Structure formats: structure tokens, C-alpha cells
Amino acid sequence: MTTAPETTTSARLLGLLARDLPPDRLSTDPAVLAAHATDRSGTRPAGEPLALVRARRTEEVAVALRHAHALRVPVVPRGAGTGLSGGATANDGCLVLDLSGMDRIVELSVDDQLAVVEPGVITADLDRAAGAHGLRYAPDPASAALSTIGGNIATNAGGLRCAKYGVTRDSVLGLEAVLADGTVVRTGRRTVKGVTGYDLTALLTGSEGTLAVITSATLRLRPVPMATATLAAYFPTFEAAAEASYAITRAGVEPALAELVDGPVLQAIDPALRERGGALLVVQCDGAGAAVEATAVARLLAPLATTVETTQDPAEAGALLAARRLALPALERLGRPLIEDIAVPRSRLAEAVREIRAISARHDVPVYTLAHAADGNLHPIIVVDPSLDRLPDAAWEAAGEIFALALRLGGTLTGEHGVGVLKRQWVAEELGPAAHALQRRLKEVFDPRGILNPGKSL
């Protein structure tokens, strides 16, 4: 009887990993594998992963990749599993590389306003540690209490404060990463400025684990603002709120955040919120001129909104932002969310909102919409029955039209969640044939055997 080549390869890899890693790093327990086979998107993988490696040090990541590369076994890196595009889905025979245990804040420099952290550090934990020194980590995804720095870098996550402070890429100064063959590379620098060579740090940020596995990051910190002022404005319709949010931009005010929540989402969070209006716009200004900017925004919104409330109290501001942070958990209680994150030019945000509403009606598919209004990043969320083996055709058709809408308006398929597996079929249309081919050649340079997170992103 001849042993199948795949079985031989799997056995060889498991033997090498068991030999070269500490005994508690490797698991083939089916229950453990099932728990690490997908992410928050709910995407269901085909088959079962081969094994799980719980890495604790860069050297262990390098060992796992070196052996997987030699044997051509696919590797799926993952952090907390909070991704929303299926980027951490591990199909049959994959080696899952869990980086959540690499969770040390290695350095926090007050003088240079930077931190060096491992990829498993929780985003909010870094922000808290920086806060003890009068600093903060500016990127603020809604999942900050759960998501890891490594996962944020992998998808170039945005968040609530990205209106003023940019997305994750804008706070990454340098990286340590392991290439597919186990080679450790270091990119970037500790200085705020630097243009030596190609910007590999920016290239790896947002690459969704397809080019290298990030094992350390040097991150920019910023001073905690001198003051903040927060407004909550309710509107009769989501379209009216979207138009008002762009009016803030036209007026020349740059808020730290401007978050939109539509009526159906408010209903899911708390029916009492829905009774106050058809949409909620939360705006926060910060810095020395926060109060002056907030007064200008309130004056601008007053004739457009049904109510406007302003506060400079941190506790009250936290309560106002709680609705936005509770949105996804509230929708997850209704079913399985298919979460999109298109972005459009800010001037076309209201147009996008109207079109999404029409798509929802045309396909008879409820769409719940959130938005980082200040940068045009929309989250139209379709909620489906979690017991279904596959997404209904109507849901896919509505999602496809939403993606087409984003491109038609001069926008993008994804502003912060990444392509993963859910959006791959639309990537070529956005990139165009020449750029798409170039990106595929870059992938081959970094990962010539195609083992890193195969089937994702491109």
C-alpha cells in the first residue's frame, strides 16, 4: 500500500515542528483547530487545518515558516480572529500560525514618542500604556478592546479617530517580519522621517499576511490632546446626516472623528435611541481649539438636525461614543453579519447612502449602515440567518452592487477591513490589469512558493 504524498508531507512537517519547537507550541487537537479556523466574518473554511503553532518568539515563527516553505505547506497567520473579511480562514491542510501570544510591549519611549510591540498586543492595551505617560496610540478601530496590533497592521485598519490621525499605516514607523522561507527582515526606522530605499514598511502594512508575517512593530505615539469636545446630533434621515457631515468638511473643520449610525442600527443597539431620530452623527474635536471647533460644528448642524448635544466631559463623551462601538455586537445578535467597508470620496457620501438604500429595497435585503463619515468610509452590513450553509443569492447580489457602486463613485472596495476572501472577485476591476499583474509579481518575489495566506487578498 502506497502512502499518499500529502500524508507523508504532513507527517514530516509535524515531526519537524515537534522536534524544533517547545512542546506546548504545537497542537493538532480538532477542537483547538476548529476554534482557530476562521475569523469574525463567519466565513466557513473548506476542510480542517493540519495543525496550530502558538508562537511566542520571532525564532519560533521563523522555524515554522522555514519548514512549511521547504515542504510547500500553506500557512495562515492570525491574531485575535476579529477580522471581518475572512483573511484568517484556514482551509484543509493549512498550518495556522497563532501570534496572539506574542503580546509584549517591548519598549515605550516617552522621549521619542514611540513604542515597540509584538503583534499580539491588544490595541486598547497599548493606548492605555501610552496614556500613563501622557501619550496615546492614535488608531482607534471599533474593535480596539479585542483586536491586535498585528491584525490592525495586516489590514491597515482605520477606526474612529482616523479622520484626523490617519489609518494604521500612518502610525507604523518600522517592522520586523519573517519572510515565507523563514528569513527575518527589518524595515523602516525609529525616526519620524526617512526615505532610504523603497518603503517596505508601507508595503507590508495592509498586505493581509500574504507577503510576510509581522513579529514586531515600531509605532508612533502622539500626545494626548489638551482638550476634547463631543457632539451628538440626531437627524430625520441617514441621507440628511451624511450631507451634514460633509458640510463640516466644507466648512474647513477637521474633527478627530465623525461617526454616522443609521436608524436600523440604532434600533438594534437600543430602541430608545431610534426614537430620537433616523440617524445619529457623533463628532469629536480635540486639541487646544476643541471648544471653538465644536461650537462652530454645533452652529453648522443646528439648522439641519433635530437635536444637537455638546459635552466636554470625558464620561459623557464616552457614553455618546458607546452606541458606535456597540453597533457590531448588536447586529451580531440579529444574525450573521456580512460586513462591507467601501470608501467613497467624501463629497459623494450622501449619494452613496441613497444608492445603498435603493439596492437594499431592490433586492429585499435589509442593510444596516455605519460610516466613518469624515473620510467617506461606509460599512453597509447585510445580516443573514446564521444557520444557512451559504449566503443567499440576494445577499451576494446586493453586496456585488454595493461594491460596483463604490467603484462607480470613484471609491474603493475596502477602506480598512481588507480583501480577505470575501472581495477577491472584485479586486482586478478596481486595480486594473497592469497594476494587478504588478502586485502579483510582488507576491511572487516575497513568497515564491505561494504558501503565505493563499487564496486571500489578490
C-alpha atoms as one frame of an Amber mdcrd trajectory, in Angstrom:
protein
   0.000   0.000   0.000   1.397   3.414  -1.021   1.142   6.370   1.361  -0.366
   9.466  -0.234   2.222  12.237  -0.791   0.081  14.744   1.134   0.003  12.440
   4.168   3.773  11.990   4.039   4.345  15.743   3.763   2.004  16.474   6.668
   3.688  13.870   8.850   7.131  15.232   8.015   6.094  18.782   8.870   4.520
  17.757  12.164   7.635  15.784  13.046   9.949  18.707  12.294   7.794  21.171
  14.241   7.578  18.804  17.220  11.360  18.458  17.136  12.243  22.151  16.810
   9.553  23.916  18.855   8.883  23.846  22.625   6.339  21.107  23.434   3.450
  23.440  24.239   3.644  25.309  20.928   2.153  22.692  18.610  -1.425  21.397
  18.670  -3.417  19.036  16.457  -6.445  18.860  18.764  -9.538  19.043  16.469
 -11.399  21.318  18.891  -8.463  23.722  19.027  -8.113  23.701  15.253 -11.819
  24.375  14.745 -11.631  27.369  17.084  -8.765  28.835  15.044 -10.024  28.103
  11.524 -11.940  31.311  10.812 -12.417  34.885  11.982 -15.234  37.229  12.961
 -16.522  37.293   9.381 -18.061  33.867   9.982 -16.569  32.582   6.724 -16.656
  28.797   6.765 -13.407  27.179   5.610 -13.197  24.090   3.447 -11.796  21.143
   5.382  -9.691  21.250   8.524  -6.284  22.795   9.262  -3.343  20.449   9.718
  -2.031  21.942  12.963  -1.741  25.084  15.074   1.531  26.702  16.128   1.270
  29.093  19.078   4.320  31.267  18.522   5.880  33.191  21.395   9.085  34.476
  19.782  10.296  35.525  16.347  12.577  32.498  16.202   9.584  30.165  16.511
   7.819  31.923  13.640  10.967  31.546  11.540  11.213  27.822  12.349   7.589
  27.183  11.412   7.866  29.092   8.141  11.188  27.562   7.162   9.802  24.036
   7.434   6.457  24.911   5.824   8.253  26.605   2.928  10.535  23.629   2.348
   7.545  21.273   2.245   5.210  23.704   0.417   2.581  23.637   3.166   0.297
  26.719   3.262   0.454  28.917   6.368  -2.333  31.144   7.691  -1.193  33.797
  10.217  -3.768  35.039  12.728  -4.078  37.228  15.785  -7.274  37.660  17.789
  -9.502  36.488  14.931 -11.502  39.733  14.866 -11.043  40.239  11.115 -14.185
  40.826   9.078 -13.178  39.735   5.574 -12.192  36.086   6.029  -8.481  36.891
   5.985  -7.719  34.345   8.714  -9.691  31.491   7.167  -7.646  28.271   7.282
  -8.614  25.677   4.696  -7.811  21.975   4.600  -4.196  21.099   5.338  -3.083
  24.608   6.359  -0.709  25.319   9.200  -2.279  28.003  11.406   0.277  30.359
  12.947  -1.236  31.975  16.041   0.606  35.172  17.026  -1.719  36.269  19.832
   0.732  35.009  22.460   3.397  37.432  21.248   1.880  40.152  23.387   4.721
  42.139  24.948   5.128  45.898  24.858   8.891  45.713  24.439   9.580  49.431
  24.733   7.659  52.625  25.321   9.827  55.698  24.738   8.378  58.948  26.049
  11.281  60.984  24.668  10.901  59.678  21.121   7.112  59.183  21.360   7.193
  55.628  20.065   6.508  52.089  21.171   7.996  48.771  20.080   5.430  45.999
  20.427   4.830  42.401  19.444   1.901  41.628  17.117  -0.347  40.094  19.773
  -0.624  43.282  21.850  -4.262  44.366  22.140  -4.779  47.801  20.594  -6.535
  49.305  23.625  -3.836  47.952  25.966  -1.162  49.857  24.054  -3.282  53.007
  24.152  -3.692  52.643  27.922   0.020  52.055  28.462   0.834  55.145  26.414
  -1.807  57.123  28.307   0.083  56.621  31.567   2.803  58.823  30.031   0.538
  61.465  28.515   0.644  59.804  25.094  -1.721  57.715  23.017  -1.774  55.335
  20.095  -3.956  57.224  17.641  -5.526  54.414  15.518  -8.814  53.543  17.186
 -10.732  50.711  15.478 -14.141  49.974  16.958 -12.722  46.574  17.973  -9.793
  48.177  19.851 -10.617  46.263  23.045 -10.282  42.940  21.166  -8.138  43.374
  18.069  -4.356  43.047  17.986  -1.734  45.390  16.638  -0.572  42.710  14.210
  -4.074  42.265  12.837  -4.514  46.035  12.550  -1.285  46.259  10.573  -2.234
  43.302   8.374  -5.409  45.049   7.231  -4.212  48.655   7.625  -7.135  49.182
   9.996  -8.720  52.589  10.348 -11.101  53.414  13.135 -12.924  56.262  14.758
 -10.032  58.740  15.047  -8.688  58.166  11.536 -10.419  61.327  10.301  -7.653
  63.432  11.840  -4.853  60.998  12.633  -4.929  58.658   9.667  -5.107  54.877
   9.431  -2.704  52.346  10.939  -0.095  52.858   8.192   0.307  56.469   9.323
   1.461  55.287  12.761   3.829  52.473  11.702   7.467  53.565  11.631   9.098
  50.178  11.185   8.537  46.427  11.251  10.254  43.165  11.955   8.825  40.433
   9.746   9.572  36.866   8.718   9.500  36.021   5.020   7.982  32.828   3.666
  11.312  30.968   3.765  11.996  31.908   7.395  14.280  34.875   6.701  13.892
  37.677   9.267  13.861  41.206   7.820  13.608  44.621   9.402  12.059  47.589
   7.645  11.671  51.266   8.407  13.256  53.130  11.265  12.737  54.806  14.654
  12.845  58.330  13.250   9.769  60.268  12.223  11.313  60.960   8.795  13.293
  58.685   6.493  13.267  57.852   2.782  16.171  55.440   2.319  15.217  52.691
  -0.110  11.751  51.516  -1.054   9.056  51.834   1.601   8.720  48.171   2.554
   7.020  49.125   5.828   4.106  50.666   3.942   4.010  47.713   1.541   3.746
  45.143   4.334   1.117  47.221   6.132  -2.197  46.134   4.656  -0.757  43.039
   2.926  -3.053  40.707   4.922  -0.347  38.179   5.792   0.352  37.368   2.133
   3.902  38.800   1.930   5.419  38.159   5.366   4.495  37.501   8.990   4.916
  40.551  11.219   6.649  39.804  14.536   7.360  43.302  15.869   6.289  46.866
  15.113   7.755  50.261  15.930   4.793  52.585  16.297   4.386  56.319  16.519
   2.682  57.690  19.630   1.111  61.121  19.953   0.447  63.444  22.889  -2.982
  63.164  24.493  -4.943  66.223  23.301  -5.195  69.149  25.686  -8.986  69.087
  25.438 -11.836  67.367  23.645 -15.402  68.377  22.873 -18.014  65.934  21.630
 -21.333  66.465  19.857 -24.243  64.128  19.208 -26.679  65.212  16.521 -29.854
  63.330  15.533 -31.343  63.668  12.045 -34.621  62.609  10.468 -32.839  60.525
   7.800 -29.449  58.934   7.225 -29.078  60.880   3.965 -29.555  64.170   5.822
 -26.918  63.180   8.357 -24.477  62.238   5.565 -24.974  65.581   3.863 -24.444
  67.381   7.178 -21.198  65.501   7.801 -19.770  66.746   4.517 -20.871  70.278
   5.372 -18.406  70.084   8.277 -15.593  69.276   5.851 -16.613  72.088   3.507
 -16.522  74.499   6.440 -12.824  73.691   6.968 -13.208  71.985  10.350 -11.086
  68.849  10.819 -12.698  66.801  13.607 -10.878  63.949  15.294 -13.843  61.740
  14.462 -17.226  61.941  12.779 -19.264  58.735  13.082 -22.622  58.027  11.458
 -25.133  55.400  12.594 -28.389  54.784  10.718 -31.848  54.174  12.200 -31.898
  50.348  11.876 -28.560  50.139  13.688 -29.830  52.457  16.433 -32.851  50.177
  16.789 -30.574  47.146  17.167 -28.472  48.874  19.808 -31.320  50.395  21.830
 -34.872  51.201  20.645 -34.764  54.326  22.806 -32.010  55.705  20.561 -34.068
  55.018  17.450 -36.926  57.030  18.895 -34.690  60.103  18.913 -34.148  60.128
  15.160 -33.461  58.334  11.908 -29.691  58.701  12.203 -27.028  59.711  14.717
 -23.897  61.735  13.912 -21.239  61.848  16.627 -18.466  64.423  16.141 -15.443
  64.937  18.352 -12.975  67.813  18.131  -9.704  67.807  20.035  -6.693  69.954
  20.774  -6.357  73.458  22.148  -9.140  74.729  19.910 -11.573  71.886  20.593
 -14.264  74.042  22.214 -14.124  76.654  19.455 -14.320  73.992  16.721 -17.182
  72.197  18.478 -19.118  75.448  18.761 -18.654  76.014  15.021 -19.839  72.479
  14.236 -22.862  72.811  16.521 -23.806  76.092  14.844 -23.471  74.417  11.440
 -25.559  71.361  12.388 -28.291  73.134  14.348 -30.499  74.087  11.365 -30.057
  70.646   9.789 -30.509  68.321  12.772 -33.493  67.635  15.009 -31.314  67.866
  18.147 -27.653  68.662  18.919 -25.986  67.934  22.262 -22.458  69.032  23.203
 -20.224  67.996  26.083 -16.625  68.454  27.209 -16.995  65.851  29.958 -14.984
  62.682  29.144 -17.559  60.369  30.760 -20.428  61.882  28.804 -18.356  61.725
  25.619 -17.669  58.049  26.282 -21.389  57.416  26.611 -22.042  59.162  23.301
 -19.435  57.001  21.541 -20.687  53.806  23.166 -23.510  53.494  20.632 -20.997
  53.386  17.787 -18.807  50.784  19.487 -21.822  48.626  20.362 -23.100  48.565
  16.796 -21.467  45.369  15.542 -22.183  43.303  18.689 -25.820  44.429  18.449
 -26.054  43.314  14.818 -24.349  40.006  15.600 -27.233  39.268  17.949 -29.589
  39.530  14.966 -27.722  37.023  12.783 -24.538  36.604  10.768 -23.347  39.996
   9.507 -21.837  40.268   6.036 -19.805  43.373   6.711 -18.612  45.610   3.914
 -16.369  48.628   4.194 -16.403  50.534   0.969 -14.997  54.046   0.838 -16.067
  56.845  -1.492 -14.936  60.440  -1.973 -16.322  62.453   0.927 -18.251  64.679
  -1.427 -20.243  61.642  -2.631 -21.071  60.128   0.767 -24.738  61.166   0.717
 -25.093  59.857  -2.845 -23.653  56.509  -1.756 -26.087  56.355   1.152 -29.075
  56.929  -1.155 -27.860  54.274  -3.611 -27.312  51.715  -0.843 -30.864  52.271
   0.337 -32.109  51.658  -3.233 -30.022  48.464  -3.528 -31.476  47.217  -0.256
 -35.030  47.803  -1.479 -34.387  46.325  -4.922 -33.132  43.004  -3.530 -35.383
  42.998  -0.459 -32.259  42.625   1.696 -32.046  44.680   4.905 -28.853  46.747
   5.017 -27.637  48.302   8.265 -25.190  51.134   7.654 -22.460  52.772   9.730
 -19.866  55.221   8.476 -16.635  56.930   9.369 -18.197  59.988   7.808 -15.181
  62.281   7.851 -13.226  60.075   5.445 -16.043  58.566   3.401 -15.663  55.025
   4.769 -19.054  53.260   4.816 -19.965  49.966   6.484 -23.128  48.639   4.796
 -23.921  45.443   6.729 -26.209  42.686   5.470 -27.414  40.346   8.239 -28.385
  36.805   7.263 -29.620  33.680   9.032 -26.535  32.077  10.673 -27.961  28.574
  10.225 -27.698  28.778   6.422 -24.884  26.784   4.809 -24.301  29.531   2.252
 -25.159  33.163   1.836 -28.444  33.728  -0.031 -28.117  34.782  -3.664 -29.951
  38.034  -2.932 -27.350  38.945  -0.296 -24.465  38.302  -2.699 -26.186  40.258
  -5.464 -26.778  43.210  -3.142 -23.155  43.082  -1.955 -21.934  42.990  -5.543
 -23.966  46.050  -6.423 -22.628  47.882  -3.374 -19.041  47.150  -4.484 -19.850
  48.264  -8.022 -21.369  51.438  -6.588 -18.178  52.232  -4.683 -16.064  51.895
  -7.814 -18.534  53.882  -9.917 -18.339  56.769  -7.454 -14.545  56.787  -7.610
 -14.100  54.825  -4.381 -12.649  51.512  -3.243 -13.788  48.012  -2.254 -12.284
  48.231   1.207 -11.231  51.135   3.378  -9.877  49.190   6.345 -11.086  45.586
   6.700  -9.065  44.172   3.829  -9.986  41.991   0.877  -9.608  38.580   2.555
 -11.700  36.023   0.697 -14.962  37.957   0.543 -13.920  40.583  -2.022 -11.313
  38.848  -4.171 -13.550  38.578  -7.234 -13.777  42.383  -7.490 -10.084  43.222
  -6.928  -8.985  43.106 -10.567 -11.732  45.535 -11.547 -10.511  48.128  -9.067
  -6.777  47.724  -9.661  -6.799  47.382 -13.437  -4.835  44.738 -15.353  -1.374
  46.366 -15.243  -1.396  47.159 -11.517  -2.971  43.798 -10.677  -0.239  41.950
 -12.592   2.461  44.030 -10.895   1.073  43.201  -7.458   1.048  39.505  -8.332
   4.724  39.737  -9.297   5.485  41.383  -5.953   3.737  38.495  -4.216   5.974
  36.040  -6.099   9.112  37.901  -5.006   8.160  37.760  -1.322   6.544  34.321
  -1.409   7.764  32.352  -4.461   6.073  29.124  -3.407   2.766  30.800  -2.563
   2.460  29.422   0.973   1.528  32.625   2.831  -2.213  33.006   3.353  -3.088
  31.544  -0.063  -6.385  32.497  -1.669  -6.529  35.866   0.110  -6.224  39.496
  -0.974  -5.171  39.313  -4.660
